[in-house]
Amino acid sequence: MTDSFFHPVSGMDLPRFAGIPSFMRLPVLGLDDARRKDVDIGLIGVPWDSGTTNRPGPRHGPRQLRDASTMIRAENGATGVRPFELVNCADLGDVGPNPADIQDSMARITAFYSDVRAQGITPLTAGGDHLTSLPVLRALAADAPLGMVHFDSHTDLFHSYFGGTMYTHGTPFRRAVEEGLLDPKRVVQIGIRGTQYDSEDQDFAKSVGIRVIKIEEYFARGLDDVMAEAREIVGTAPTYLSYDIDFVDPTFAPGTGTPEVGGPNSFEALQVVRALEGVNFVGADLVEVSPPFDSSGGTAFLGVSIMFEMLCIMANAISAKT
């Protein structure tokens, strides 16, 4: 059993609209306190969208995701998992970015996650735009490249934007492969779709061995078959999970900067994560929730529901090792 200190505040004790919101109503700890309290999974906000090239707003994502997450309860209704009884979880706050300087922000993020990793804490991140994943990977893959399961409507494998800008939310995984942070033969990207300027990103994927599963193939084969292949690709070695909310059809998740029609529904958005039970995840993120385009708050609630599914499979894996 986990320390009761880490159990979320119940809506039966304090109404969910009351109190200061934290991720899933967990205790909020600084890194020094997390070290002393033996945290297993740290939920972290990265309120930063300096890599955005279309509609800005994901810098406000972590705050809205925290607020929406007060609706999360203690047990997964589909799987029966009670993650807060398996491992110690805490909200580790936000990484403070420098909104005027991309390189400085990335250095700050990497330094924060390096400390998290050094403490043996598995991070679950709320972004922020998808460039957030790159500095996180610089910390988590400092010793060896990781595999990755990536849900998105875009590959984020472009070389550059606007004649040579190398760091945008469309380039993080190109940089991660170039920097040796990802093993491209253990990377699978699921849900890719939409119009395009050219095939440069997908040509790169083919050249290095990244498996790209477009949405047409996903629907033709079915979720179970596709996810079985994803599990086979990443194998048992350390793996990262990156989930762009625009993987989901904008009917169900309109609050994002670069939506693409023709995606999965909200039920499938949860199912694909459940299908990764047992994968050796060393970290995960949910990115690109943009509150200015989420007038109902439904996108944020879907986002934290996906994060809860991530938390459940990560908690199960950590608990199985102890």
Salt bridges, closest charged atoms under 4 A:
ASP32 OD1 - ARG35 NH1 3.04
ASP33 OD1 - ARG36 NH2 2.25
ASP49 OD1 - ARG59 NE 2.55
GLU75 OE1 - ARG82 NH1 2.76
GLU85 OE2 - ARG82 NE 2.88
ASP91 OD2 - ARG66 NE 2.82
ASP94 OD1 - ARG66 NH1 2.82
ASP104 OD2 - ARG108 NE 2.93
ASP115 OD1 - ARG35 NH2 3.42
ASP143 OD2 - ARG117 NH2 2.55
ASP152 OD2 - HIS130 ND1 3.23
ASP152 OD2 - HIS150 NE2 2.83
ASP152 OD1 - HIS154 ND1 3.60
ASP156 OD2 - HIS130 ND1 2.95
GLU178 OE2 - ARG174 NE 3.56
GLU178 OE1 - ARG175 NE 2.87
GLU179 OE2 - ARG138 NH2 2.84
GLU200 OE2 - ARG174 NH1 2.74
GLU217 OE2 - ARG211 NH2 2.58
GLU217 OE2 - ARG221 NH1 2.76
ASP225 OD2 - ARG221 NE 2.98
GLU229 OE2 - ARG211 NE 2.64
GLU229 OE1 - ARG221 NH1 2.65
ASP244 OD2 - HIS130 ND1 3.38
ASP246 OD2 - HIS154 ND1 3.28
GLU260 OE2 - HIS154 NE2 2.90
GLU288 OE2 - HIS169 ND1 3.00
GLU309 OE2 - ARG274 NH2 2.95
